[in-house]
């Protein structure tokens, strides 16, 4: 990997992820909306996806009679189908300052863009509509769901060339915008380190989860989850430098505790609100997160 691809994304990198996406599959955990297309509902009826054969019951559509089973058993049997349905896939990607960081692997923002790209390619292959948002500390760009490869490329271009649709000042405001745009039954991915999450943001996520299938992907750097036991480390944002001494046990313990508390907040929210919570470090392959979904 070229050095600049560790800290920034380019269109070629994201387009090439289509090959990796071909070996993956988005979760299909059921549906909560009344749309039509590529996702399976629990409603039995005529459709493209065969479900089972059972004995004929009064009121069954005679066009659904399974004549082979009927002839073999001597009793009339009916084919049942699961109705195929579609829902848009919304992908929210965090490009805030806290995401422009890593000690190993790639920047959090780069990992988020890769995961978002994989989701977009998988959704396109399944015939779903792709939309979402890309946000920084000051601005957010929104993309309406669209079909086909052109929609994916439009989304990937937005990941590379961040443009502003409107101003924002907090994660809460970004989630508020997202909750206004997602339709009931949508599959929603939010890829972030979730820094700055507060009670109001948690309420917005819980509310969204009541009407959509919500997946949170927490991006973290290995240093956040396991601090070194010794040594002095220099961190910089190209404007200021910070020296961290691992020998300062109190400071190290406080830092570690904050990350653990942050993760615990997300885990509690996911458990209480039936939200899927995944995590991915900056040094993992982006595709690894889907093996845990």
Secondary structure, 3 states (H helix, E strand, C coil): CCHHHHCCCCHHHHHHHHHHHCCCCCCCCCCCCCCCCCEEEEEEECCCEEEEEEECCCCCCHHHECHHHHHHHCCCEEEEEEEEECCCEEEEEECCHHHCCCCCCCCHHHHHHHHHHHHHHHHHHCCCCEEEEEECCCEEEEEEEECHHHHHHHHHHHHHCCCCCEECCCHHHHHHHHHHHCCCCCEEEEEECCCCCCHHHHHHHHHHHCCCEEEEEEEECHHHHCCCCCCEEEEECCCCEEEEECCCHHHHHHHHHHHHHHHHHHHHHHHHHCCEEEEEECCCCHHHHHHHC
